Amino acid sequence: MKRAREVEDEYSLLCGALSWCRGLMIGRGTFGFLYIAYLKKPKAFGSVMAVKSTDPLKGDLLMWEKIVLDSLQGCPHVI
Ligand SMILES: Nc1ncnc2c1ncn2[C@@H]1O[C@H](COP(=O)(O)OP(=O)(O)OP(=O)(O)O)[C@@H](O)[C@H]1O
């Protein structure tokens, strides 16, 4: 049996400066699905992260969540 990181596609942004492989789904919320992901570039950060994806037709919901979370940045009651 293949491990999750061997079967997933590679994604990249910023002309390849940032790239990662998406692994198994680890959660589901109102705005999308959470996947474990393995950072390939840059190497400076930790290599495991969580990536949230959504249906392209519902992308505005994910953008809205980002706007709300950005506005809460620095709030002592949010971790
Ligand atoms: N950084 C993370 N690491 C590991 N698991 C995560 C991470 N972020 C989210 N999850 C998992 O994915 C689930 C969905 O996360 P998400 O942030 O989309 O929704 P939520 O805030 O839990 O719920 P809702 O958006 O419906 O209020 C979480 O309940 C959790 O189990």
The ligand as a Gaussian input file, in Angstrom:
#p B3LYP/6-31G(d) Opt

LIG

0 1
 N       -3.891000      23.344000      11.487000
 C       -4.594000      22.219000      11.612000
 N       -3.992000      21.079000      11.949000
 C       -4.695000      19.926000      12.075000
 N       -6.015000      19.816000      11.878000
 C       -6.662000      20.931000      11.549000
 C       -6.002000      22.193000      11.401000
 N       -6.927000      23.123000      11.073000
 C       -8.085000      22.467000      11.039000
 N       -7.954000      21.160000      11.310000
 C       -9.009000      20.150000      11.355000
 O       -9.938000      20.419000      10.324000
 C      -11.229000      20.667000      10.884000
 C      -11.902000      21.743000      10.079000
 O      -11.205000      22.942000      10.272000
 P      -11.841000      24.322000       9.850000
 O      -10.951000      25.402000      10.346000
 O      -12.156000      24.325000       8.388000
 O      -13.254000      24.318000      10.521000
 P      -13.715000      24.605000      12.008000
 O      -13.261000      25.965000      12.414000
 O      -13.358000      23.429000      12.882000
 O      -15.272000      24.579000      11.798000
 P      -16.205000      25.685000      11.104000
 O      -15.452000      26.301000       9.949000
 O      -17.363000      24.868000      10.638000
 O      -16.525000      26.639000      12.197000
 C      -10.953000      21.033000      12.320000
 O      -12.065000      20.758000      13.131000
 C       -9.770000      20.176000      12.657000
 O      -10.189000      18.857000      12.950000

